[in-house]
Amino acid sequence: MLGDDEPGPVVVVNEAAGGRFLLTADHAGRRVPRRLGDLGVPAGEMDRHIAWDIGIEGVTRRLSAALEATAVMQVYSRLVVDCNRDPSVPSAFPAVSEATRIPGNEGLGAEEREARLAAIFRPYHAAIEAQLDARGAGAVYVAMHSFTPVYLEVERPMKVAVLYNRAPRLSKALAGLLREEPGLVVAENEPYRVSDLTDYGVPVHAERRGLDYVEIEIRQDLIAEAGGQEEWALRLARLLPLALARVQGP
């Protein structure tokens, strides 16, 4: 699937940090393997949220530095394979994203799916597993995402959201702290919610291990530029340890 001169799917930032927090960014990039061409998608569409989480790479890199935490990021487009979906669900290889057809994913056979999983999905999740194994039961899983301010012509007023499933305590603690910040509209389990069908990272890496976790969604217009990325990274670096202390003690 990937040529010898093409980047691997995984970027590990600040690997020597060794702290309890592990940051992940499933949709940090929008690369497409050369073998797949452009997936039949116009170039302008690849700039949109359908291809990647706009701004989240910059936030995650800056948060990694400010929090002294390791980050694991995946650099190929979610249109090639969505690394936050169980591979068995249709949205892992979307034939339509929002209202945009993805011709390169139409009629995808088992062999082609397996090639993408072997090249991108499995190495990325193996890297996360290795980082969590090194941290043990005290690891804290932080899934970094961003969302579009308008989806199918519906505006989203929230500026940030925390998502959770079976173990909400860290997410709720962070939501409470975010609500104390001036001018923020904070949502919980909006505009998305975590489930075994719509997510992979939290159910598999965090909940199966019994770890504290939070999935963070930041509105993309707030982090499209470096200044906003720095602002959000510093805010989260300040609040995440406070939220953890609220649920686990000092």
N, C-alpha and C positions, 0 to 999 in steps of 0.2 A: 504493500500500500504506500509506504513512504520510501522515496529514493534516499540513497546514501548521503546526498547533499542537502536533504530537507531536515528541518529541526525536529527533534523528538517532541513528543506531546507534553512533557512535564518540565516545568521550571520550579526549582526549589530555591527559595530566597531565605537568606539568613539561617542556613541549616545548622550552624554551630550554636544558635541561640539557646536551645535546650530547655526553654521555659515550658510551663504547663499548657499555655495556649497554643493551639495549632490552627492556623488560618488556612482555609481552602478557597479557591476560586475556580469553579467548574467551567465558567464561561468567560475566561479572561482574554481569549483571542478569537480571531476570525479567519485564520489560515484555512486553506483548502488544499489537500494533497494534490500535487501536480497531476497525478493519474486521473483525478476526477474533474479536471478542467474547472469550469465555474459552476458546476451543478445545474447549469441552465438558468442561473439566477442573474439578473442584470446587476452590474457593478454597484449602482446606487443602492440597491436593496441590501447589499452586504455591509453597508455603513449603518444599517438600522439595527434595532434591538433583536430582530429575528435571527441575526447571525451571531450576536455576542452580547455580553453585559457591558454596555458603554460605561467607561470610567472606572470600572471595578479593579482593573489591573493596577492603575495608579493609586487608588485608595489602599489596596492590599499591600503593595510594596511599601508605602509610607507608614501604614499601620504596623507592618512587620518591624520596621526600624524603630518606631516610637514605642512600641510595646515590648521590644526585644523578644519577638516571637518568630518561629519558623512559619513560612507560608509555602503551600504547594499549589501551583497554578497550572491550568491546562490551556494550551495555546491554539488549538484547532476549533473551528466553528462548531457551534451546537447543531448546525445543519448537516454536518458530516456524521456526527453521532453526539447525542446529548448525554454528557457525562453525569447529569443529575436525573437520569431516568433508568429504571430497570430495563435492560435490553429487550425484554419480551414485550414491552408495551409499544404501540404504534408511534407515539411521540418521540421515541428514542431515535427514529429515523424519519422525520416528518416529511410527508409528501406535500403538505400545505402548512405554512406557518403564518399565523394571523390570516391575512387574505391572499398571501403570496404563494403561488405554486412553486414547488421545488422539483423540477423535472428529473434531476439526477437521482432523486429518491423514489421515483414512481416505479412500482413493480420490482422493488429491490429483492433479489434472491438471497437465500440463506448463505451462500458462499461469500457474496459481497458484504453482507452484514458481519459475518465472522471476520473478514479481513479488516474491517474498520474497528471492530472490537479488539482484535489482537494488536493492532498498531497503536490505538489511541486510548480506548476506554480502560483496558486492563492494566497497561503500564501506569496510567494516572492513579487508579485506585490502589494499585500495589504500592506506589510511593506513599500514599496517605497511610495505608496499613503499616508500612515500615516505620513511619514517624510516630504513629500512635503506639506501636509495640515498644518503641524506645522510651516512651513517656510513661507507660503503664497505666494503672487504674486512676491516677491523678490527672490525666490529660483532660483538657477542656477544648471541645471542638467548636470552631467558629466558622460558619459557612457564609462567605461574602457574595452578595448578589446585588444587582441593580434592576430597576423597573422603569418602563417608559411612562412619561407623565400623561400620555393619552393612549388608550388602547381601543381600537375599533371605534373611534370618535367619542369615546367616553373618557372624560377627564378624571384624573386621580388626584385628589387634593392632599393626601398625606405626603409628607416629606421623607419619612422613614418608617419602616415596619419591622417588627420582629415576628418570626414564624416559629411554630413548634408543633409537636405531635403528642407523644405519650409522656414526655418529661418536660413540662413547661417552666420549671422554676427559675432557671437562669434567664430565659427569654423575658419572663414577666418582671424579674428584677431589673433587667436592662431597660425595659419599656418604662418602668416607673421613673428611673433616673433620666431617661430621655425627655419625659414629660416635664421635668423640672428645668429643662433648658429653654431659654427664651425663644419664642417664635416657632417652635417645632410643632407640627401636626403629626402625631405618632399613632400608628395603627398596629393591631395584633391580628395575625393570620389574614391580612389583606395586603395587597390585592390577590395574594395567593395564600394557600395553606399547605402544610406539609402532610403528605400521606405516603403510603407504600407505593401507590401507583404514580403519583406526581413527583416524587423525589427519590433519590438514591442515597446521597451522602449522609443525611441525618439518620434515616432508619437503619442503614447498614453499618456505618462507621461509629455513630454515637450511641444510638439506642440499643443496639445489640450488645455493646460493651458496657452499658449502664453508665455512660459518661454524662456529665453536665455539658450542655451545648446551647448554642443560639444560632439561628439563621437570620442574617441581617439583610434587609432590602433597602437600598437608598435610591431615591428618585434621580434619574439620569441627568436631568438638566442642572442639578446641584453639583454634579461631580464630572461634568464633561471637560472641564478645564483644570489645570494644575492647582489653582488656588482653592477651588472647592474640594479637590481630593485631599489637599493638605489639611483643610479645616475639618473634614470629617474624620480623617485619620487621627488627628490630635484629640478630637472629641471622644472617639471610641477608645483610644489609648488611655484616656483619663477615666472613662466610665466602666469599661469592662472589668478592671480589677475591683472597683467598688461594687459592681453587681455580683461578682463572684464572692466577695467577702460577705455580702448580705445572705447568701444561700449556704455558704460553707463555713463561715466564720473567718476571723483574721488569719 
